[in-house]
């Protein structure tokens, strides 16, 4: 029995006796001490186990992503190091960027964090209006380094690091020209008859719970 190796780059296996195939296995892979290199996008686990029982040495399969593997094939399947790509974790860099007192080091740490993720952590940890205004002026407009610099040098180091809370999915229909983050929209929609009438006119389902759906009379100054 031989082994099946999944890789994204077969350069290291092109040594000694080897044969290369594209798409399908077109050569009987039974020669001893020979590496069979196959460029194939689709390969099931059952096929892997079968071919591992046929080949005497090894078969290298070049793919972007290996198939789903279970314990039944672990004795004959190897993932090359370049296939073992782990999802990048940014929370350490974000914690460093917000907590370290050395802001130059904080700036370097923050450069690896995607801007949407950094923005979520800023909302959870920073309540500085000036920082918010600077971010609003440069975020997604100027180069990302400007936004990173605002966070690194505009935020004072914090000691109580918080994770951003996951937004709960809501079936509530927002009134026109409002956002989910408008804190006082319910109060305005409930107590300002002009706004309430506009919501009744445009989308009555967006009225806050308990508000009368009938249009109210409004007294205005002439």
TAHUWO-V128019 format. One line per field, one symbol per residue. phi: phi as a letter, one per 20 degrees, with the letter a starting at -180 (. if undefined). A space follows every 50 residues. Layout:
BEGIN
phi->???
END
This chain:
BEGIN
phi->.dcddebdbegfeecmebcdccncedcfedfflceddcebecbeffffff fffefecbcddebfbfffdcffdffcdcefgfeeeeffddfffffffedf fefffffffffeeffffffffffedccefffffffffdfmdeggffffff ffdedfgdddfceffffffcefefffmccfeffdfffffeddffffffff feaffefgfnefeefefcecfe
END
